[in-house]
Amino acid sequence: MSICAPTFAANETAASGEAAAPATADLDAVIVTGTRGGTRTQFDTMVPIDVFTADDVRAVESSDVNDILAQLVPSFVVQRLPMSDGLVFVRPATLRALSPDHTLVLVNGRRFHRSALLGARGAQGPDLAQIPAAAIKRIEVLRDGAAAQYGSDAIAGVINIILDDSVGGSVTLNTSEYSAGDGRAWGGDVGYGFALGERGTLRLFASHNQSDPTSRSRQRPDAIAFQQAHPELDVPNPVQRWGQPELESSKFGFNLDLSLGGYTTLYGYGLYGTSDGLSDFNWRNPDTNSELYRQTTVFPGFDLRTIYPVGFSPQYGNESKDLHVLGGLRGLLGDNLSWDASVGHGRSSIDYTLGNSFNGSLGPDSPTDFYLGNLEQKETNLNLDFVYPWQLATLQAPVNVAFGAEHRKETYTVGQGDAASWAVGPGAAAGLAPNASGAPGFSPSQSGSWDQTSRAAYVDVEVPLGVRFSLGGALRYEDFSSFGDSLNGKLSARWEMADGLALRGAWSTGFRAPTPGQLYSTSTTQGLDTNTLLVFNTGRLSPDDPIAQALGAKPLQPEESESLTLGLAWQGPGGFSGSLDLYRIAVDDRFGTSASQQVPASMSNPMRYTSVYWFTNDFDTVTRGVDLVANHRSQLALGDLRMTLAWNHNRTEVTSGSTALATNEAQKRIFEDRLPRNKGSLSATLGQSRWEWMARARYYGKWTDSTGNSTGEIFQDFGDMLMFDLAVTWKASAALSLRIGADNLFDRYPDEAVFQASRGLIYSRNAPYDTDGRNVHAQLHYRF
C-alpha cells in the first residue's frame, strides 16, 4: 500500500515498515519506510530497518539488485540455480529464509509487480534484477511483518527502493571476469537529472550489461563411456555446461517530481527493461535414450543419429520484457490534511525458446528449434492515501493518523507455444517421447488468461506519549475476488530507556494471497534422475483440474502469519551505533506442492507424465531468529574509518501439515535445512582524500542439499564458507574515480557435490552463494 507523509520531499513520501539500525548509514538518517510520519529516523522507529546509500550499492560488484542485497543484508539469500529452467534468469531471493513472495518490494514507496515466472514451490515474487541498480538513491529494508500496512506479501518484510532524483549527470563503465578465465562481463550506465526551474526535477537513466557464461563442469561418466564406445566420433567435453547463463540486458527509466503550484505536486517514474539469456540443459545420450534414438517402423529409415550423432544438450532461451510506470498527485487539504492519489501499472512478459532439441514423437518432421510460449503477469494499482497530524491538548506532539484505500487487479496469461513443442506425434505409440525434449511448450489446454481483483482500506496511527515513549497501530481490511476477505493488524511500541538506548517491539498478523497464476495455470517440466540418468516428465495441474480434484486437490487459500519482534537500538559517543532484534514468524497454510502421484490408468495421460502434482496449502512453519547490526565510525590519522558487523541466525521448523509427516521426512529436511542458519559479514572502509580501501569478510553457515530425484532423494551436507573481498578506489578528482577489486579474493570453492557427479556437475547448483571462484572487477565513474 502506498503512503503519504505530510512532508513533500521529492519521491520519498511513501514507504513501508519501521526502523532499526542501518548497515552503513547514520541512525539519524530520515527514513520513509514503515511510517506515515514525515520526520522519523532509524533510531526513532519501532521495528528494524536497514538503510543502504547509493555508495553502498555501487560498492558491490554487480548490476543485479539481488546480488547487491545478498552482500548487504545478512538475512537475504539468493541462489544461482544453473540449469533450472526459468529460475536461472529469475533467481529466487529470500528474506529470513521465507518464500520469495513473502517479501513485498516497493519502488518509491509503491508496490512493484511480480515476475511472470512461478518458481520453486510455485513462489511468484518480484524480479529485483529488473530494477536498474544505477538508478538507486538508497534502499530501505524493513525486517518485520507489515501486511497490516501494505497488504499481501509483506510477511518477512519490505524492500523499498528509492530512485535517484538528483540534478546533474553521471557515467559508469564496468568490467569483470572470473579467475578461471570465463564469465567476462561488461557494461555501463548513464544518468542525468534536469532541474525544472524551481519547481522540481526530472532524472533520466539508462544501462546496458552483458556477460559471458561460466562453466564449472566435468565430463559426464556416461559421456566418457560413449566416447570410448565410439572412437570415430568427437564428443564435446563437457557435453553440458553447469554455470551462469549467457545474458544481455538493457534498462531505461525516468523519475519525475514537479510542483504544480500551491501545495500540489505531480510525480511519477517509469522503468523498462529487456533481457536475453541462454542456458544449457542435460545431455541426451544416443546409446541409452531409447525414447529419442529408437528406430521404429513408424518412421522407416529414420535415425536421430543422423542429426545428433554425439547426442545433444538443449539450449534454453529466456527473452523478457519488463515495464513499470506510475503517476500521481499529492497535496494538502486545508492546513494539515495531506493527500496522495496514484495509479501504477506493471507488466512482466517472458518468452521461452528451446534450441538444439527434438520432438521424438514427430520423427523426421520435428524441428530442432522451438518457441515454447509466453508467460505474462500484469498488475494495476489505484491508491488514495491521507495523512493527518492530530494535535491533542494532552500530548506535546501530534498523533499521526493515516488512512486510505487501494484497488488492485492482477492478470496472468499463458501464451501457446509452437505446435511441435507440445505435440504428441505418431511415434508416441511406438515409445518415442513427445514434446520438445528439455522443456515442453505450452499447449492449447495450458494457455489462457485469468485475473483477480482486490479492494482494501487501512488506518495507521502513531501516538507519541512524551519524548521517550511512542505507540503505533495499524488495521487493514482487504477483499479478494478469488477467495474472500482478510483483516490484519499491527501493534508496535518504542521506549527510549536512556539517551541513545531504545527498546522496541511489534506484534502483527499478515497474509499472502494466492495469485491467478498459482490458482489457475498448469505446466510440464522435465528432469534427470541421477540414479537412472533417464529424463522424466512431471505435470503441474491447477487445483481445480478434474484429475487433480479426483486425486484429492482442494482450493487454495491465503497463507496467514503472526510476527513478533523485540529489540534494542543504540547510538552513542565514539561513533558506535547498532541494533539487536529477536523475531518469531509463524506462517500457517504455507504454499507448497502436493505429493507427486501417478495418473491412474483409467485417466487420459497424453503428455505421458511420470507423475503429477498441484499447488496446495501444505504445512505450517515457525521461523525464529536474531539480527545483529553494529556500526562504528571514527577519524584516524590515516583517514575516516567505517566498520560494520551484520549477522543473522535463522531457523525454520515445520510444525504441522503433510510436509511434517513421518512419511514425508525428506521434504521436511529439505525445507528446514536447504539454507544456512547463519550468515554474516564484517566490513571496513578507510577513506582518505584520494584513496578509499574496502575489506569485507562474508560468512555462510552449514546447509543441506538434495538431488530432486524421481526415485528417491539423496542428501549431502555442506560445510560453512568464508570469503573475503577487497577493493580500492582512486579519486582522480571530485568528479572522476576508478575502483578495482576482487570478490572471493582467495578463490575459495565450496565442497564438491559428490551425488551430482553423474551429471558432470562439480558444485551444487542449489548453493546459497556464487560457486565460480574469484571475480576480479573494475569500475570507472564520472560525475558531471
Protein Blocks (a to p, Z undefined) as FASTA:
>chain_A
ZZddfbfcehilgccfdddddfkbcfkbccfehiabfkbcfklpmbdcddddfklmmmpg
cfbfklmmmmmmmkbccdfkgaiajmlmmccddehhiafklcccdeehiacdddfbdceh
hiacddfklpcfklpfbdcdddbdfklmnoghilnbccdddddfbecddddddddddfko
paiacdddddddddehjnbccddddddddddddddddddfklmmmmmmmmmbccdddfbd
cdddddddddddddddddebhjbccdddddddddddddddddddfklmmmlmpccfklgh
iafklmmmnopadddddddddddddddddddehjllccdddddddddddddddehiadfk
lmmmlcfbdcfbjcdddddddddddddddddfkbmbdcdddddddddddddddddddfkl
mpccfklmnopaehjehiacddfklgccdddddddddddddddebjkbccdddddddddf
kloccddddddddddfbghiacddddddddddddfklmmmccddddddfklopacddddd
dfklmklmmnopacdddddddddddddddddehhiacdddddddddehiacddddddddf
kbccfkopabdcddddfbccdddddddddddddddfkbccdddddddddddddfbdjklp
mklmmmmmmmmmmpcfbdcddddddddfkbccdddddddddddddehianbpaddddddd
ddddddddddfblkbccddddehklopacdddfklmmnopabdckbcbdfebjadddddd
ddZZ
